[in-house]
Amino acid sequence: MDFFVNQYLLGKNSSVEHAELKRLQLFKDHQTPAQLVTRDFDPVLHRTMQRFGVTNDQLTNLYDFFAQTTDYQGQPLHTEDLKLAVDYQISTGNNFREVRDGGRLAATIYFAGGTIGQIHHIDWYDQTGSLTLRNTYDIRGFKAVDEFFGQDGHEFNARYYRPDGQLYLERYFVKSVQNTPINSLNILKNWHGQDHWFASENEMFAFFLDELNRAHGENNVFIADRPAVAIDPILHMHSKVHRYLWLPMSHVNDGQDPLKAPLNSLLQNALTENLHRWDGIIVMTQAQARVLRQRLGKSARVLTINGTPVKKAAKRVKMAARTPNQLISVGRLGYDKQTDQLLQVFAKIKAAVPDAKLTLYGYGAPNDTANFKQLAKDLKIDDAVEFADYQYPLDAAFDQAQLLLNTSRIDAQPLAMGEALGHGVPVVSYDFSYGPDEMIVNYENGRLIALNHSASMAKAVVELLSSPAKLQQLSDHAYDDLDNISAAATWKQWQAVK
């Protein structure tokens, strides 16, 4: 089996998770078992899985595995199910309820977002009003963890439970010099008759991966999808395993020489001292593969696997049936993605096409997002720019868009480009490393613009919006020319991973 090792699956995900979701579907379509593997404790994980169409046999979480609750089915838990003392006074509220003992606030019951009164966690307070205990409940209706806090407000102990109340894991924390909690000890209780002690979460994660590998007969494929959390645990596995490193990023920092510059710090150890321990390094573009082969030498096995497989083109929507002059951008908002430059480009476009609109689908750091919204106001385009945040799925948005714009300066492969082309949306993008030139054929399904030539990008967009016939021609090619990113071609690439 293939295991895709990550940190989490969240309500708002990055391209790493979206590539994994596409991969899970690809493997399912070919009746080949595969799983996403996550590390972090998440009480609403199984609701998130349902949202993204991930089934219990497609994801294993560390805490679910040790709690033996991967397939657990429970019932929603509400305030009336808690059996609180009859002399407590409980307030009403849609998001939380206060529990009072006379005039003292004893606890606050918080509800899970998007539910009607379903309990997420309860905070308990001492006589001084300080937080002392937090009970967190799994979305499936059982108490999953008790967290204990000292007088300084810092967590020092956490106890994790199975649905029957059995304790299976204890975690301890100490304060750092920055006054933040550091996990100092983890005790897995009575796992197959023994207690196991781990000095760090990484040690526990590696042990979990070994146990998961053994549970599936060993010699499975483990792919480090999120380098920051997956590389070290996979390298420290002791069971028989095939190790692969997936690179969701450039191997050097932004703007540096890909052949000679220092490796990204997250990859330094993995691609130097430990290069020989990987069965393969996986990248998403041929261009990055060529650079890495030249840089790492003959001992490195570098594979190219497309990260955005298109199963088939979507139902065709003619340009005349789409929202006129609707432009979209899909991806994280950030200065490395040059969202500020995208807004400046759009200001030039709107000056020439007054009814043009730009919708940005994605999220970013709160301060950055606020800066971008202010920039839109300063450029006097805020009435035509919508910050639509993270949305899933985006099929309807693609089917109404006339162009996708991308002003990034670096990537490993812009996954939204493949999705756009599959919906017949031509792409206008800077020709950055890596990916655009392997999906866009200039003047056929979009336009490639020299990096940071913002005036040229604006001009190209205006020309296309002003020529319905040309726009339709590009859209037709986008629908028709998907062979290099098709699901069939991608599946053939996966056959090299053994």
C-alpha positions in Angstrom: 0.0 0.0 0.0 1.0 3.6 -0.5 0.9 5.9 2.5 1.0 9.7 2.0 2.4 11.2 5.2 1.2 14.6 6.2 0.5 16.6 9.4 -3.3 17.2 9.0 -6.3 17.6 6.8 -8.0 20.9 7.6 -11.1 22.8 6.7 -8.9 25.1 4.7 -6.1 23.2 2.9 -3.0 24.1 0.9 -1.9 22.6 -2.4 -0.2 19.7 -0.5 -3.5 18.4 0.7 -5.4 19.1 -2.5 -2.7 17.1 -4.4 -3.2 14.3 -1.9 -7.0 14.4 -2.4 -6.6 14.1 -6.1 -4.1 11.2 -5.6 -6.5 9.3 -3.3 -9.2 9.6 -6.0 -6.8 8.4 -8.7 -5.8 5.4 -6.7 -9.4 4.6 -5.9 -10.4 4.8 -9.6 -7.7 2.2 -10.2 -8.9 -0.1 -7.4 -5.5 0.4 -5.7 -5.4 0.9 -1.9 -3.8 4.0 -0.6 -4.1 6.2 2.5 -3.4 9.7 3.7 -1.6 9.6 7.1 -1.9 12.5 9.5 -0.2 13.3 12.8 -2.1 16.0 14.6 -4.9 15.4 17.0 -8.1 16.9 15.5 -11.5 16.4 17.2 -13.4 17.3 14.0 -11.3 15.3 11.6 -14.0 12.9 10.6 -16.4 15.7 9.7 -13.7 17.3 7.6 -13.1 13.9 5.9 -16.8 13.8 4.9 -16.6 17.3 3.4 -13.7 16.3 1.1 -15.1 12.8 0.3 -12.4 10.9 2.2 -13.5 7.6 3.7 -12.3 5.8 6.8 -10.3 3.4 4.7 -8.5 6.3 3.0 -7.1 8.1 6.1 -5.3 7.0 9.2 -4.6 9.4 12.0 -2.0 8.8 14.8 -4.5 9.3 17.6 -7.3 7.4 15.9 -4.9 4.5 15.3 -3.8 4.3 19.0 -7.3 4.9 20.3 -8.6 2.2 17.9 -11.3 4.6 16.7 -10.6 4.8 12.9 -14.0 3.3 12.1 -15.8 4.4 15.2 -19.4 5.6 14.7 -21.0 7.5 17.6 -23.8 9.9 18.3 -23.7 13.7 18.6 -23.2 14.9 22.1 -25.2 17.9 23.5 -25.3 19.8 26.8 -28.1 17.6 28.2 -26.0 14.5 27.7 -23.3 15.7 30.1 -25.1 14.8 33.3 -23.9 18.0 35.1 -24.7 18.6 38.7 -28.4 19.6 39.2 -27.4 22.7 41.2 -25.5 24.2 38.3 -27.2 27.0 36.4 -26.7 26.7 32.6 -27.3 29.7 30.3 -28.6 29.6 26.7 -26.6 30.5 23.6 -25.9 29.4 20.0 -22.1 29.2 20.2 -21.5 28.5 23.9 -23.2 28.2 27.3 -22.0 29.3 30.7 -22.2 27.0 33.6 -22.5 28.8 37.0 -22.3 27.6 40.5 -24.2 30.4 42.2 -22.4 33.6 41.3 -19.2 31.8 40.2 -18.5 30.9 36.6 -17.6 27.2 36.8 -17.3 26.3 33.2 -18.0 27.3 29.6 -19.4 24.8 27.1 -18.3 25.6 23.5 -20.1 24.1 20.5 -18.5 22.8 17.3 -18.8 25.3 14.4 -21.5 24.5 11.9 -23.5 22.3 14.3 -26.6 22.9 16.5 -25.3 22.7 20.0 -22.9 19.8 19.5 -20.1 20.0 22.1 -16.6 20.7 21.0 -14.9 21.4 24.4 -15.6 22.5 27.9 -13.3 24.9 29.9 -13.4 24.5 33.7 -12.3 27.3 36.1 -11.1 27.5 39.7 -12.2 29.9 42.4 -10.0 32.7 40.9 -11.4 32.3 37.4 -8.3 30.6 36.1 -8.6 27.9 33.5 -7.6 24.5 35.1 -9.1 21.8 32.8 -10.3 21.5 29.3 -12.4 18.5 28.1 -12.3 18.1 24.3 -14.9 16.0 22.6 -14.6 14.1 19.3 -17.2 15.2 16.8 -18.4 11.5 16.9 -19.6 12.0 20.5 -17.1 10.9 23.1 -14.6 12.7 25.4 -11.2 12.4 23.6 -8.8 14.4 25.9 -8.5 16.1 29.2 -5.9 19.0 29.2 -4.7 20.3 32.6 -3.4 23.9 33.1 -1.3 25.4 35.9 -1.8 28.7 37.7 0.3 30.4 35.0 -2.3 29.3 32.3 0.1 26.9 30.6 -0.8 23.3 29.8 1.3 20.7 31.7 -0.5 17.4 31.1 -2.9 15.9 28.6 -4.7 12.6 28.8 -6.3 10.9 25.8 -9.2 8.4 26.0 -11.0 5.8 24.0 -14.8 6.0 23.7 -15.2 3.7 26.7 -13.1 6.1 28.9 -9.9 4.0 28.8 -6.7 6.0 29.0 -4.4 5.2 26.1 -1.9 8.2 26.0 -0.5 10.8 28.3 1.5 13.8 27.2 3.5 16.2 29.4 4.7 19.7 28.7 7.2 22.1 30.2 7.7 25.8 29.6 10.3 27.1 27.1 12.4 30.2 27.7 9.9 32.0 25.6 7.2 30.9 28.1 5.5 28.6 25.6 4.7 24.9 26.2 7.2 22.2 24.9 6.1 18.6 24.7 8.7 16.8 27.0 7.2 13.3 27.3 4.7 11.0 25.7 3.5 7.7 27.3 1.5 5.3 25.1 -0.3 3.1 27.6 -0.6 -0.7 27.3 -0.1 -0.9 23.6 -0.1 -4.6 22.8 0.6 -5.2 26.5 3.5 -2.7 26.9 3.9 1.0 27.8 6.0 3.0 25.3 7.8 6.3 26.2 8.7 8.9 23.7 10.7 12.1 24.4 9.2 13.9 21.4 6.2 13.9 19.1 8.6 13.0 16.2 9.6 9.8 18.1 6.0 8.9 18.6 5.1 9.6 15.0 8.0 7.4 13.8 6.8 4.6 16.1 3.2 5.0 14.8 4.4 4.8 11.1 6.3 1.6 11.9 3.2 0.1 13.6 1.0 1.1 10.6 3.6 -0.4 8.2 3.6 -3.7 10.2 -0.2 -3.8 10.4 -0.2 -3.9 6.6 2.6 -6.5 6.2 5.6 -4.2 5.9 7.4 -3.3 2.7 4.8 -0.6 2.0 5.5 2.8 0.3 5.7 5.8 2.6 5.8 9.2 0.9 6.9 12.3 2.9 4.4 14.8 1.5 4.9 17.6 4.0 8.7 17.8 4.5 8.7 19.8 7.8 6.8 17.0 9.7 7.2 13.9 7.5 10.9 13.6 6.6 12.5 12.8 10.0 9.8 10.3 11.2 10.0 8.4 7.9 13.8 8.3 8.0 13.6 7.0 11.6 11.3 4.1 10.8 12.8 0.7 11.7 10.5 -1.7 9.9 11.0 -2.8 6.2 9.7 0.2 4.1 10.1 2.0 0.8 10.8 5.7 1.4 9.9 8.4 -1.1 10.2 12.2 -0.7 7.6 14.3 -2.5 8.8 17.9 -3.1 5.8 20.3 -3.0 8.2 23.2 -3.4 11.3 24.4 -5.1 14.4 22.8 -3.7 16.0 26.3 -3.2 14.7 29.5 -1.8 12.9 32.0 -3.8 15.0 33.7 -6.5 18.1 31.6 -6.0 20.1 29.5 -8.5 18.5 26.1 -8.6 21.8 24.4 -9.5 24.2 26.1 -7.1 22.3 27.9 -4.3 22.0 26.2 -0.9 19.1 23.8 -0.6 16.0 24.8 1.2 16.7 24.2 4.9 13.8 21.8 5.2 15.4 19.6 2.5 19.1 20.0 3.4 19.6 16.9 5.5 17.2 14.8 3.4 19.0 15.5 0.1 22.6 15.3 1.3 23.5 13.0 4.2 20.3 10.9 3.8 19.9 11.0 0.0 20.9 7.3 -0.2 18.1 6.3 2.1 15.3 7.4 -0.2 14.0 5.0 -2.8 13.1 8.0 -4.9 12.6 11.8 -4.9 9.3 12.8 -6.6 8.7 16.2 -8.2 5.8 17.4 -10.3 7.5 18.8 -13.4 10.1 17.6 -15.8 12.0 20.9 -15.5 12.6 20.4 -11.8 13.5 16.8 -12.3 16.2 17.7 -14.8 17.7 20.2 -12.4 17.7 17.8 -9.5 19.3 15.0 -11.5 22.1 17.4 -12.5 22.5 18.7 -9.0 22.2 15.4 -7.0 24.1 13.1 -9.3 23.5 9.7 -10.7 22.9 8.2 -7.2 19.6 10.1 -6.9 16.5 8.5 -8.4 14.3 11.4 -9.4 10.7 10.7 -10.6 8.2 13.1 -12.2 4.6 12.6 -11.3 2.0 15.2 -12.2 0.2 16.6 -9.1 -3.0 17.7 -10.7 -4.4 14.8 -12.6 -7.5 15.6 -14.7 -9.9 12.7 -14.9 -11.7 14.1 -17.9 -12.6 17.6 -19.2 -15.7 19.1 -17.5 -18.9 19.6 -19.4 -18.2 22.3 -21.9 -19.4 25.9 -21.2 -19.0 28.3 -24.1 -17.4 31.7 -23.3 -20.5 33.5 -24.3 -22.4 31.6 -21.5 -19.8 32.6 -18.9 -19.8 35.8 -16.8 -18.4 38.5 -19.1 -14.8 39.6 -18.3 -14.7 37.5 -15.1 -11.1 36.8 -14.1 -10.1 34.5 -11.2 -7.1 33.7 -9.2 -6.9 30.5 -7.1 -4.3 29.9 -4.4 -2.8 31.2 -1.2 -2.6 35.0 -0.9 0.9 36.1 -0.1 3.8 38.3 -1.2 5.7 35.2 -2.5 2.6 34.6 -4.7 2.8 38.3 -5.6 -0.8 39.0 -4.8 0.1 42.6 -4.6 1.3 42.6 -8.2 -1.8 40.7 -9.3 -3.9 43.6 -8.0 -1.7 46.1 -9.8 -2.0 44.1 -13.0 -5.8 44.1 -12.6 -5.9 47.8 -12.1 -4.3 48.2 -15.6 -6.8 45.7 -17.0 -9.8 47.5 -15.5 -8.7 50.8 -16.9 -9.1 49.3 -20.4 -12.0 47.0 -19.6 -14.2 48.9 -17.1 -16.6 46.0 -16.3 -13.8 43.5 -15.7 -14.0 41.7 -12.4 -11.4 39.7 -10.4 -12.3 37.1 -7.8 -9.5 35.7 -5.6 -10.2 32.3 -4.1 -7.8 31.5 -1.3 -6.6 32.5 2.1 -3.5 34.1 3.5 -2.0 35.5 6.7 -4.5 37.9 8.2 -2.1 40.9 8.1 -1.2 40.1 4.4 -4.8 39.8 3.5 -5.7 43.0 5.2 -2.9 44.7 3.3 -4.1 43.4 -0.1 -7.6 44.6 0.6 -6.3 48.0 1.4 -4.2 48.0 -1.7 -7.3 47.2 -3.8 -8.9 50.3 -2.2 -5.9 52.4 -2.8 -5.9 51.4 -6.5 -9.6 52.2 -6.6 -10.5 48.7 -7.8 -12.1 47.4 -4.6 -15.6 47.6 -6.2 -14.4 45.1 -8.8 -12.3 42.8 -6.7 -13.8 40.1 -4.5 -11.7 38.3 -1.8 -13.8 35.1 -1.8 -11.6 33.2 0.8 -11.1 29.5 0.6 -13.9 27.6 -1.1 -14.3 23.9 -2.1 -15.2 22.7 -4.6 -14.6 25.4 -7.3 -16.3 23.8 -10.3 -18.9 26.5 -10.5 -16.3 29.3 -10.3 -14.2 27.7 -13.0 -17.3 27.3 -15.2 -18.1 31.0 -15.0 -14.5 32.3 -15.4 -13.1 33.6 -18.7 -9.5 33.6 -17.6 -7.3 32.4 -14.7 -4.4 34.7 -13.8 -1.2 33.7 -12.0 1.5 36.3 -11.0 3.5 34.0 -8.8 7.3 34.0 -9.0 8.0 30.4 -7.8 6.1 27.1 -7.3 6.5 23.4 -7.7 3.4 23.1 -9.9 0.4 25.4 -9.8 -2.4 22.9 -9.2 -5.1 25.4 -10.0 -3.9 25.7 -13.6 -4.7 22.0 -14.3 -8.2 22.4 -12.8 -8.8 25.6 -14.8 -7.7 24.0 -18.1 -10.0 21.0 -17.4 -12.8 23.5 -17.2 -11.9 25.2 -20.4 -10.5 28.3 -18.7 -7.4 29.7 -20.5 -4.5 30.7 -18.3 -2.4 33.8 -18.4 0.6 33.3 -16.2 4.1 34.4 -15.6 6.6 31.9 -16.9 8.1 31.0 -13.5 9.8 27.8 -12.2 8.1 25.4 -12.1 5.1 24.3 -14.1 3.4 26.9 -16.3 5.4 26.1 -19.4 4.5 22.4 -19.1 0.8 23.1 -19.0 0.4 26.2 -21.1 1.1 26.2 -24.8 1.5 29.9 -25.7 -1.3 31.2 -27.8 -3.1 27.8 -27.8 -4.6 27.4 -24.3 -3.3 30.5 -22.7 -0.5 33.0 -22.5 3.0 32.8 -20.9 4.4 36.1 -19.9 8.0 36.9 -18.9 8.4 36.9 -15.1 7.3 40.2 -13.6 6.4 41.9 -16.9 3.2 43.2 -15.4 2.4 45.6 -18.3 2.7 42.7 -20.8 0.4 40.6 -18.7 -2.2 43.3 -18.5 -1.9 43.9 -22.3 -2.4 40.2 -23.0 -5.5 39.9 -20.8 -7.0 43.0 -22.4 -6.4 41.7 -25.9 -8.1 38.4 -25.0 -11.1 40.0 -23.3 -11.5 42.2 -26.4 -11.5 39.2 -28.8 -14.3 36.7 -28.0 -13.3 34.5 -30.9 -9.7 34.2 -29.7 -10.9 33.6 -26.2 -13.2 30.8 -27.4 -10.4 29.3 -29.4 -8.1 29.1 -26.4 -10.9 27.6 -24.3 -11.5 24.9 -26.9 -7.8 24.0 -26.8 -7.9 24.0 -23.0 -10.6 21.4 -23.0 -9.0 19.3 -25.8 -5.3 19.3 -24.9 -5.1 17.7 -21.5 -3.0 14.6 -22.4 0.1 15.6 -20.4 -1.9 16.2 -17.1 -4.6 13.5 -17.7 -5.4 11.0 -15.0 -4.3 8.2 -17.4 -0.9 9.7 -18.0 -0.5 10.4 -14.3 -1.3 6.8 -13.3 1.4 5.6 -15.7 3.9 7.8 -13.9 2.8 6.3 -10.5 3.8 2.9 -11.7 7.5 3.8 -11.2 6.9 4.0 -7.4 7.4 0.6 -6.0 
